[in-house]
Amino acid sequence: DAKTTQPNSMESNEEEPVHLPCNHSTISGTDYIHWYRQLPSQGPEYVIHGLTSNVNNRMASLAIAEDRKSSTLILHRATLRDAAVYYCLSPGGSGNTGKLIFGQGTTLQVKP
Amino acid sequence: DVKVTQSSRYLVKRTGEKVFLECVQDMDHENMFWYRQDPGLGLRLIYFSYDVKMKEKGDIPEGYSVSREKKERFSLILESASTNQTSMYLCASSPRDSRQGPGGEQYFGPGTRLTVT
C-alpha cells in the first residue's frame, strides 16, 4: 500500500489561492491519487482524484508531478468554508475493492 | 444526491452490551466501509465489503464484526462493547467504477458518536 505524507497544518488568507502538497513516493503506476476533505462535525467528502494528468473540477484543481511522486491540491480562492482537514489518499489493497488509506491530513485554517 | 445514512448520530451504551450500527446507502454501490475516527489517529478502516455477503478486515477489526445481507445495508457489530470503543464511527460507500480505477469516490455518512460507559 502506498503511503502519503502531508504537512500537519497550513494557513491561508481568505480569497487567496491555497496549495496543499502531498508526497506519495511509493505509489504504483496504476494507483490513483484521491483528495478528500472533512469539515468540522461532518464525514469526509470527496474533492478530486487523478492519475497522471492535471485535473480540474468545480471544487479544486489537482496538479500531479510528472514522476507522480507528489501532487498538489489547489484551491483557487480560499473561503472561510474551506477550513477543513484535507486528506491525500492512495488506494490500498489489490483489485477494485475501493479501499483507501487515510493519513493524518492537513488542517487548513483560513483567516478573514 | 447520493445519500449514506447512519442509524444514530449519538449513542450511549454500557460496557459489555452488544451494539449494532446500521448504515444504508441509496446509490446501488458495490463497496461499503466502516471507519472509526479518533483524535490524533485519523480515520482507521475497520471492515469493508465489496459485495453482498462479502467482507474483508481493515486495519483494526478486533472487537468488531460486520454483516452485509443486502447490497444497500452494511452493519457494524460490537459483540461486547468496551470503553476503548468510544469513538466516532463513519460509514462510506463507493461504486465499483472501472473508469476511476481502484479506489473510486467514497461517499460518507454523517457519523455516529458512540460512547461506551
HADDOCK unambig.tbl for C-alpha pairs under 7 A between the chains (distance, minus, plus):
assign (segid A and resid 32 and name CA) (segid B and resid 101 and name CA) 6.82 0.50 0.50
assign (segid A and resid 42 and name CA) (segid B and resid 110 and name CA) 5.60 0.50 0.50
assign (segid A and resid 43 and name CA) (segid B and resid 90 and name CA) 6.85 0.50 0.50
assign (segid A and resid 43 and name CA) (segid B and resid 108 and name CA) 5.57 0.50 0.50
assign (segid A and resid 43 and name CA) (segid B and resid 109 and name CA) 6.00 0.50 0.50
assign (segid A and resid 43 and name CA) (segid B and resid 110 and name CA) 5.10 0.50 0.50
assign (segid A and resid 43 and name CA) (segid B and resid 111 and name CA) 6.24 0.50 0.50
assign (segid A and resid 44 and name CA) (segid B and resid 108 and name CA) 6.12 0.50 0.50
assign (segid A and resid 45 and name CA) (segid B and resid 107 and name CA) 6.54 0.50 0.50
assign (segid A and resid 45 and name CA) (segid B and resid 108 and name CA) 6.62 0.50 0.50
assign (segid A and resid 46 and name CA) (segid B and resid 105 and name CA) 6.36 0.50 0.50
assign (segid A and resid 46 and name CA) (segid B and resid 106 and name CA) 6.60 0.50 0.50
assign (segid A and resid 91 and name CA) (segid B and resid 102 and name CA) 6.56 0.50 0.50
assign (segid A and resid 91 and name CA) (segid B and resid 103 and name CA) 5.42 0.50 0.50
assign (segid A and resid 95 and name CA) (segid B and resid 102 and name CA) 6.46 0.50 0.50
assign (segid A and resid 96 and name CA) (segid B and resid 96 and name CA) 6.60 0.50 0.50
assign (segid A and resid 96 and name CA) (segid B and resid 102 and name CA) 4.48 0.50 0.50
assign (segid A and resid 96 and name CA) (segid B and resid 103 and name CA) 6.58 0.50 0.50
assign (segid A and resid 97 and name CA) (segid B and resid 31 and name CA) 6.75 0.50 0.50
assign (segid A and resid 97 and name CA) (segid B and resid 50 and name CA) 5.66 0.50 0.50
assign (segid A and resid 97 and name CA) (segid B and resid 102 and name CA) 6.76 0.50 0.50
assign (segid A and resid 97 and name CA) (segid B and resid 103 and name CA) 6.91 0.50 0.50
assign (segid A and resid 98 and name CA) (segid B and resid 31 and name CA) 6.41 0.50 0.50
assign (segid A and resid 98 and name CA) (segid B and resid 94 and name CA) 6.83 0.50 0.50
assign (segid A and resid 98 and name CA) (segid B and resid 102 and name CA) 5.68 0.50 0.50
assign (segid A and resid 98 and name CA) (segid B and resid 103 and name CA) 3.87 0.50 0.50
assign (segid A and resid 98 and name CA) (segid B and resid 104 and name CA) 5.99 0.50 0.50
assign (segid A and resid 99 and name CA) (segid B and resid 103 and name CA) 5.76 0.50 0.50
assign (segid A and resid 100 and name CA) (segid B and resid 103 and name CA) 6.16 0.50 0.50
assign (segid A and resid 102 and name CA) (segid B and resid 43 and name CA) 5.90 0.50 0.50
assign (segid A and resid 103 and name CA) (segid B and resid 42 and name CA) 6.51 0.50 0.50
assign (segid A and resid 104 and name CA) (segid B and resid 41 and name CA) 6.94 0.50 0.50
assign (segid A and resid 104 and name CA) (segid B and resid 42 and name CA) 5.30 0.50 0.50
